[in-house]
Amino acid sequence: MDSFDGSVAVVTGGGSGIGRTTATAFAEEGARVVVADIDVAGGNETVDSITDSGGSALFVETDVTSPDDAQTMVERAVEEFGRLDFAFNNAGIGGQSEPILEYDPEDWVSVIQVNLIGVFNCLQAELTQFSQQSDGGVIVNNASILGKVGFATSSGYVAAKHGVMGLTKTAALEIGDGPVRVNAVCPGFIDTPLLSDMDAETLAFLEDQHAVGRLGQPEEVAAAVLWLCSEDASFVTGTGLEVEGGYLAQ
């Protein structure tokens, strides 16, 4: 895979989990990284970790549900580093675990706001910047396996992630004749803080749903994101790369 020396990457939800790991992976490959998150402490911790290891990173406090914040995130990247090459739209929340008949409508809307509308806001700002660069760029959205299948008691999350897949495909079609690619990753259940509230029995159940018999690791998703951003994936656009240990093979 090509080095990312001198390139600029934005990672939303970069204050923890998959986002932090991916931001770190970009930096380890030579990219300058903008860590965007609503979590100020977590975002700064990621930046400190990158810079302490000799990398270059900037934290931008970002609420992805705000179009203005998404635009500011991109503008700060360009002001600080001169351009934008890659974006990983990863910020998301899990929401309630309730059947549809018992799901709180306000919580359902909140999940859609962050997980789908947040991706749209960032995508719009990123594509605007790429349209101003002759060499374009690459966007990867975090869609999840639940962007491809259903999952009982997670209607908000499933609906949002299906929407992210539709948005990814539509964006790829709209900009397909230019030097811009848009893809998604579709992780299985990954060992991150998003699963921290689950009891041992639930976690064991989720592990068993994967053919490999375990949860995924953030590093495995980060590797897929970096591959999609590399020239090795130059003929890949509009797709959802499954990183899910055989969950969808059943």
Secondary structure as a PSIPRED ss2 file (coil, helix, strand):
# PSIPRED VFORMAT (PSIPRED V4.0)

   1 M C   1.000  0.000  0.000
   2 D C   1.000  0.000  0.000
   3 S C   1.000  0.000  0.000
   4 F C   1.000  0.000  0.000
   5 D C   1.000  0.000  0.000
   6 G C   1.000  0.000  0.000
   7 S C   1.000  0.000  0.000
   8 V E   0.000  0.000  1.000
   9 A E   0.000  0.000  1.000
  10 V E   0.000  0.000  1.000
  11 V E   0.000  0.000  1.000
  12 T E   0.000  0.000  1.000
  13 G C   1.000  0.000  0.000
  14 G C   1.000  0.000  0.000
  15 G C   1.000  0.000  0.000
  16 S C   1.000  0.000  0.000
  17 G H   0.000  1.000  0.000
  18 I H   0.000  1.000  0.000
  19 G H   0.000  1.000  0.000
  20 R H   0.000  1.000  0.000
  21 T H   0.000  1.000  0.000
  22 T H   0.000  1.000  0.000
  23 A H   0.000  1.000  0.000
  24 T H   0.000  1.000  0.000
  25 A H   0.000  1.000  0.000
  26 F H   0.000  1.000  0.000
  27 A H   0.000  1.000  0.000
  28 E H   0.000  1.000  0.000
  29 E C   1.000  0.000  0.000
  30 G C   1.000  0.000  0.000
  31 A C   1.000  0.000  0.000
  32 R E   0.000  0.000  1.000
  33 V E   0.000  0.000  1.000
  34 V E   0.000  0.000  1.000
  35 V E   0.000  0.000  1.000
  36 A E   0.000  0.000  1.000
  37 D E   0.000  0.000  1.000
  38 I C   1.000  0.000  0.000
  39 D C   1.000  0.000  0.000
  40 V H   0.000  1.000  0.000
  41 A H   0.000  1.000  0.000
  42 G H   0.000  1.000  0.000
  43 G H   0.000  1.000  0.000
  44 N H   0.000  1.000  0.000
  45 E H   0.000  1.000  0.000
  46 T H   0.000  1.000  0.000
  47 V H   0.000  1.000  0.000
  48 D H   0.000  1.000  0.000
  49 S H   0.000  1.000  0.000
  50 I H   0.000  1.000  0.000
  51 T H   0.000  1.000  0.000
  52 D H   0.000  1.000  0.000
  53 S C   1.000  0.000  0.000
  54 G C   1.000  0.000  0.000
  55 G C   1.000  0.000  0.000
  56 S E   0.000  0.000  1.000
  57 A E   0.000  0.000  1.000
  58 L E   0.000  0.000  1.000
  59 F E   0.000  0.000  1.000
  60 V E   0.000  0.000  1.000
  61 E E   0.000  0.000  1.000
  62 T C   1.000  0.000  0.000
  63 D C   1.000  0.000  0.000
  64 V C   1.000  0.000  0.000
  65 T C   1.000  0.000  0.000
  66 S C   1.000  0.000  0.000
  67 P H   0.000  1.000  0.000
  68 D H   0.000  1.000  0.000
  69 D H   0.000  1.000  0.000
  70 A H   0.000  1.000  0.000
  71 Q H   0.000  1.000  0.000
  72 T H   0.000  1.000  0.000
  73 M H   0.000  1.000  0.000
  74 V H   0.000  1.000  0.000
  75 E H   0.000  1.000  0.000
  76 R H   0.000  1.000  0.000
  77 A H   0.000  1.000  0.000
  78 V H   0.000  1.000  0.000
  79 E H   0.000  1.000  0.000
  80 E H   0.000  1.000  0.000
  81 F H   0.000  1.000  0.000
  82 G C   1.000  0.000  0.000
  83 R C   1.000  0.000  0.000
  84 L C   1.000  0.000  0.000
  85 D C   1.000  0.000  0.000
  86 F E   0.000  0.000  1.000
  87 A E   0.000  0.000  1.000
  88 F E   0.000  0.000  1.000
  89 N E   0.000  0.000  1.000
  90 N C   1.000  0.000  0.000
  91 A C   1.000  0.000  0.000
  92 G C   1.000  0.000  0.000
  93 I C   1.000  0.000  0.000
  94 G C   1.000  0.000  0.000
  95 G C   1.000  0.000  0.000
  96 Q C   1.000  0.000  0.000
  97 S C   1.000  0.000  0.000
  98 E E   0.000  0.000  1.000
  99 P C   1.000  0.000  0.000
 100 I H   0.000  1.000  0.000
 101 L H   0.000  1.000  0.000
 102 E H   0.000  1.000  0.000
 103 Y C   1.000  0.000  0.000
 104 D C   1.000  0.000  0.000
 105 P H   0.000  1.000  0.000
 106 E H   0.000  1.000  0.000
 107 D H   0.000  1.000  0.000
 108 W H   0.000  1.000  0.000
 109 V H   0.000  1.000  0.000
 110 S H   0.000  1.000  0.000
 111 V H   0.000  1.000  0.000
 112 I H   0.000  1.000  0.000
 113 Q H   0.000  1.000  0.000
 114 V H   0.000  1.000  0.000
 115 N H   0.000  1.000  0.000
 116 L H   0.000  1.000  0.000
 117 I H   0.000  1.000  0.000
 118 G H   0.000  1.000  0.000
 119 V H   0.000  1.000  0.000
 120 F H   0.000  1.000  0.000
 121 N H   0.000  1.000  0.000
 122 C H   0.000  1.000  0.000
 123 L H   0.000  1.000  0.000
 124 Q H   0.000  1.000  0.000
 125 A H   0.000  1.000  0.000
 126 E H   0.000  1.000  0.000
 127 L H   0.000  1.000  0.000
 128 T H   0.000  1.000  0.000
 129 Q H   0.000  1.000  0.000
 130 F H   0.000  1.000  0.000
 131 S H   0.000  1.000  0.000
 132 Q C   1.000  0.000  0.000
 133 Q C   1.000  0.000  0.000
 134 S C   1.000  0.000  0.000
 135 D C   1.000  0.000  0.000
 136 G C   1.000  0.000  0.000
 137 G E   0.000  0.000  1.000
 138 V E   0.000  0.000  1.000
 139 I E   0.000  0.000  1.000
 140 V E   0.000  0.000  1.000
 141 N E   0.000  0.000  1.000
 142 N E   0.000  0.000  1.000
 143 A C   1.000  0.000  0.000
 144 S C   1.000  0.000  0.000
 145 I H   0.000  1.000  0.000
 146 L H   0.000  1.000  0.000
 147 G H   0.000  1.000  0.000
 148 K C   1.000  0.000  0.000
 149 V C   1.000  0.000  0.000
 150 G C   1.000  0.000  0.000
 151 F C   1.000  0.000  0.000
 152 A C   1.000  0.000  0.000
 153 T C   1.000  0.000  0.000
 154 S E   0.000  0.000  1.000
 155 S H   0.000  1.000  0.000
 156 G H   0.000  1.000  0.000
 157 Y H   0.000  1.000  0.000
 158 V H   0.000  1.000  0.000
 159 A H   0.000  1.000  0.000
 160 A H   0.000  1.000  0.000
 161 K H   0.000  1.000  0.000
 162 H H   0.000  1.000  0.000
 163 G H   0.000  1.000  0.000
 164 V H   0.000  1.000  0.000
 165 M H   0.000  1.000  0.000
 166 G H   0.000  1.000  0.000
 167 L H   0.000  1.000  0.000
 168 T H   0.000  1.000  0.000
 169 K H   0.000  1.000  0.000
 170 T H   0.000  1.000  0.000
 171 A H   0.000  1.000  0.000
 172 A H   0.000  1.000  0.000
 173 L H   0.000  1.000  0.000
 174 E H   0.000  1.000  0.000
 175 I C   1.000  0.000  0.000
 176 G C   1.000  0.000  0.000
 177 D C   1.000  0.000  0.000
 178 G C   1.000  0.000  0.000
 179 P C   1.000  0.000  0.000
 180 V E   0.000  0.000  1.000
 181 R E   0.000  0.000  1.000
 182 V E   0.000  0.000  1.000
 183 N E   0.000  0.000  1.000
 184 A E   0.000  0.000  1.000
 185 V E   0.000  0.000  1.000
 186 C E   0.000  0.000  1.000
 187 P E   0.000  0.000  1.000
 188 G C   1.000  0.000  0.000
 189 F C   1.000  0.000  0.000
 190 I E   0.000  0.000  1.000
 191 D C   1.000  0.000  0.000
 192 T C   1.000  0.000  0.000
 193 P H   0.000  1.000  0.000
 194 L H   0.000  1.000  0.000
 195 L H   0.000  1.000  0.000
 196 S C   1.000  0.000  0.000
 197 D C   1.000  0.000  0.000
 198 M C   1.000  0.000  0.000
 199 D C   1.000  0.000  0.000
 200 A H   0.000  1.000  0.000
 201 E H   0.000  1.000  0.000
 202 T H   0.000  1.000  0.000
 203 L H   0.000  1.000  0.000
 204 A H   0.000  1.000  0.000
 205 F H   0.000  1.000  0.000
 206 L H   0.000  1.000  0.000
 207 E H   0.000  1.000  0.000
 208 D H   0.000  1.000  0.000
 209 Q C   1.000  0.000  0.000
 210 H C   1.000  0.000  0.000
 211 A C   1.000  0.000  0.000
 212 V C   1.000  0.000  0.000
 213 G C   1.000  0.000  0.000
 214 R C   1.000  0.000  0.000
 215 L C   1.000  0.000  0.000
 216 G E   0.000  0.000  1.000
 217 Q C   1.000  0.000  0.000
 218 P H   0.000  1.000  0.000
 219 E H   0.000  1.000  0.000
 220 E H   0.000  1.000  0.000
 221 V H   0.000  1.000  0.000
 222 A H   0.000  1.000  0.000
 223 A H   0.000  1.000  0.000
 224 A H   0.000  1.000  0.000
 225 V H   0.000  1.000  0.000
 226 L H   0.000  1.000  0.000
 227 W H   0.000  1.000  0.000
 228 L H   0.000  1.000  0.000
 229 C H   0.000  1.000  0.000
 230 S C   1.000  0.000  0.000
 231 E H   0.000  1.000  0.000
 232 D H   0.000  1.000  0.000
 233 A H   0.000  1.000  0.000
 234 S C   1.000  0.000  0.000
 235 F C   1.000  0.000  0.000
 236 V C   1.000  0.000  0.000
 237 T C   1.000  0.000  0.000
 238 G C   1.000  0.000  0.000
 239 T C   1.000  0.000  0.000
 240 G E   0.000  0.000  1.000
 241 L E   0.000  0.000  1.000
 242 E E   0.000  0.000  1.000
 243 V E   0.000  0.000  1.000
 244 E C   1.000  0.000  0.000
 245 G C   1.000  0.000  0.000
 246 G C   1.000  0.000  0.000
 247 Y H   0.000  1.000  0.000
 248 L H   0.000  1.000  0.000
 249 A H   0.000  1.000  0.000
 250 Q C   1.000  0.000  0.000
